[in-house]
Amino acid sequence: MDKMNFVFGHQKPDTDSIASAISMANLQTNMGDYSESFRLGNVNRETEFALKTFGVKAPELLEKVDENSNVIMVDSNEFDQSAKGIENANIKMIVDHHRLNLQTSNPVFCMVEPVGCTSTILYKLYKQNDIDIKPEMAGLMLSAIVSDTLLFKSPTCTEQDKLVASRLSSIAGLGMYEYGLNMLKAGTNLDGYTPEEIINTDSKPFEKNGVKFVISQINSADVDSVLDKQKDLEHAIENEILLNNLDCYVFMVTDILEASSKVIVLGNRRDIFEKAYETKLCNNIAILNGIVSRKKQVLPKILDAIQ
């Protein structure tokens, strides 16, 4: 029997990262290729809501993979955002919807599509391989699509995402709009979170031409209440900048009701953000109307602004 596949997404996992790992491991195991899902960080409250709703246990925490471990990467393909030891692992498959930024030593099955969510791609893999999607798997995959597309408001959302979400909703036996809004609202509950936990709920590191930066994002139904903690949040961000030798830190607070964001930007290269959006930060804050997607609306602009 072949050794087990380790299936996981990115560090500081969001709902798609967790749901994709679970559903991909389930798919591969049902195809006779034994796989187990793992997480590379704590489960956030939005994901907890989804897991509890559909009666699925959270994957076990994985800190590193041993050399030559069989790995399936989902919702990520960047080594900087992955498990320790990933450089020496045997990467068998990648299923993702982000930019490609990796180099492998061997050929690999790679399915990367410009859709709003990895779970949309996984739905198609289930269908292609004639594997039934159980209600709990459908519910998790639907949750991931709702999360990544901000209930279909994000510019990353495609007609494929909407169609797949509708089909998964039928399998799961629930109304996707009512459920989706409840899930998103559950994820905005920051009660008991420290400033450090808030800024690290969903943060991703990037680098271009020697410029190291982080884009962090949280969703909220009350953006101003989050920014009331600005001083404490900035202190936490400054610590992250020092700890990781960052040039810029962008912290997005996205309004799930108005589909816009307010951002705090710190670091010695704040000029990159100002250039990207042709704006001037006021008290370290910028208002980005209609901006909700880190992947499509923020990261590309910042990368373009770095010379």
C-alpha angles and dihedrals in degrees: 000000000000116000119264123278117234108219119194145141130216134315117275088027125218126202095277092050092054097038093047092051091050096045094043092051089049091050095049093045091051088053091055098260104114111226137167129202124232138181128225097209146357121320112246124226095258091056091044088056091053095045092049093046093056098034097242124144119234114252119257119267115260121194101176143357124228123240113286094009111154108249135187112194119206131182090005141053101176117108092209089063096043141079122299111266094029091128091067098039126105102250106204102172142008123197113178148135100212132092115289113251111156145086123215129198093221136035112275137193102251126182112178121161134175096245132123098255142022090228089065088061092045091054088060091048090054090052095045090053095042094238117152117240110224119217094253092051090047090051093052093046091049089050090054093052092048090049098047095043095040090238090316094307096108120097087231089069115106134189087256091060092051093047094047092046090054092051093046090049090057092049092047091047100230141105107262098208097050093041092043095053091048090051094048091049090050088056093055094062105111097169110143095011118132118224088254091054092047096054092043097048091099114358129148129193123222137177136196129171091348094309110126118199142159130216112200124184139187130175122229141177089206110038095175092058089058093048090051082079092054097125093052092043091051091051090053091047092050089053090052090050091053095042095051100030092240126177096203138010122197116192113190123198105193122200107223092197101045098032095229137107142223116205138199112210124192137165140078091284100054085130088077091063092044090051092047093055099027090235142116120238114237113205086345090300134113129184115223110191113204092008114126107134122085091186100049107021106031113026096051092050093050092047090050090050093055111091 
